[in-house]
Amino acid sequence: MKKYKKQLLEMAFKKKDIIQTIHSFDHNIIEHILKILVFPEEKQEHTQWETHASSSIKKISKMKCKKNNYYLTANEYFKEFFDPYFENDDYNILDKFIDEIIFEYDGLKTDYTIKNYPKKEWMTLIKSFFRSISELISIENLHSSNLHELFNKYFMK
C-alpha cells in the first residue's frame, strides 16, 4: 500500500489540475493563518491551525506538471494562492474572513474586532508568506522544517 501511495504522490498533473488543487485549499490556508493572527494568545490552537494549513501546502507542493515533470514558477504559485482573494489589496475579502472567524470562535479571547485589526500589516504578512512558499515550492525545496520556520517568522509572536 505504501508503494502505491508513493506512486500517487509522484504522479504528474496537468497545470490546470494543479491550479484547481491550489484553489481547493487556499481558502483553508488563509483561514488558518488568520485564526493564528486573530487569536495570538491561543498558543495551543496555533499548532493545530498551522498543521492544517501546512498539510494543504505540502499536498500542493508534491504536484508536478505532466509536461517535462516540472513545478510551476514562483510567480504562478503566488498568483494562484494570493490573487483570487487579495489582488489589488482588497481589504473587503480580508474583512469577511476576519468577521467569520471572530463569529465562529466567539469563545476565544481576542483583542481584535472587524474595525481594529491591522489590515495592512496582516495583508503584507500573508503576501510575504505566500511569496516565500511559492518560491520554495517552485524550486522543490519546501519541507516541514522550513514551512514551520515560515509560520514562526510571519505569524507567531
HELIX and SHEET records of a PDB file:
HELIX    1   1 LYS A    2  LEU A    9  1                                   8    
HELIX    2   2 LYS A   15  VAL A   38  1                                  24    
HELIX    3   3 LYS A   43  SER A   61  1                                  19    
HELIX    4   4 LYS A   67  ASN A   69  5                                   3    
HELIX    5   5 ALA A   74  PHE A   86  1                                  13    
HELIX    6   6 GLU A   87  ASP A   89  5                                   3    
HELIX    7   7 TYR A   91  GLU A  104  1                                  14    
HELIX    8   8 LYS A  119  SER A  138  1                                  20    
HELIX    9   9 SER A  144  TYR A  154  1                                  11    
SHEET    1   A 2 ALA A  12  PHE A  13  0                                        
SHEET    2   A 2 LYS A  64  CYS A  65  1                                        
END                                                                             
